[in-house]
């Protein structure tokens, strides 16, 4: 994380909560920038650590439609990659 910060890479991490931003919206807002972004995903049961959330530049959640409690990480990552390539 320190190396990424040193290289001025924005660190965005996933979490659930009222202060999160939709990943789609954040990526849309960042599209006109040359800013490099590192996406950090936590595991399904514990998510990302409080330290990661504290040090991250942005905390996001992946929008889910319908009756969905969780996303498989590989599916979520591929979906975001496909949307923004």
N, C-alpha and C positions, 0 to 999 in steps of 0.2 A: 504494500500500500504506500509506503514511503517513497519507493522508487517511482510509482505512478504519479504521486503528488509532485515529486521533484521534476518529472517530465511534463508537468502541467496537463496531465490527463484527468478529466473529470471522472469522479467515482460515483456511480449511481447504484444504490442497493434496493432490493425488494423488501417490502414489509407490508403488513396490513395495519390500517389505522386511519384516524381522521386527518392526519397531516400529510398523507401520501398524495402523489400526483399520478395521474394516469400515464403509463409509459408511452402510449400512443401520442398523447398531447405533448409530453416532454420531448419526444423524438421529433415531432413536427416542429416544435419551437426551435430545436437545435439544428434543424436541417440546413438552415442558411448560414450556419457557422462552420468554421474549419476545426472546431473543438473535437479532440479525440475523447471518446467515452468508454470507460470500462463498466460493464454491467455485472453486478454481483448478485447471485441468487442464493438464497438459503435453502435448507432442506424443508421438507413438507411439515414435519412436526415442530421444529423449533425456529424455523426461519433464519434470518441473519442475526448476528450477535448485537447486543446493545452498543458495544464499542464500534462495530462496523457502521451501525446506523448513526452514531454520534459523529464519526469522522467522514461520512459520506457527504458529497456535495448535494445530493438529491436522493430522496426516498420515494420510490415508485411502487405502484401496484399494476398488475396486468389486468386489464378489463376482462371480465368474464360475463357472458350473457347466458341467461337461463338458469336452470337449477344446477349449479356447478359449485362444488366445495373446494376443489383444488385442480391444478394443472400439473400434468407430468412435466418436469423441468425440460426434458428434451423436446417435447412438443411446443412448449412455450418459447424456448430459444429459437427453434426453427421457424415458428410463426413470426417472431420479431425480425429474424434475418430475412425471411422472404418478403416481408412488408417493406423493408428499407434497403433492399439491394436494387 
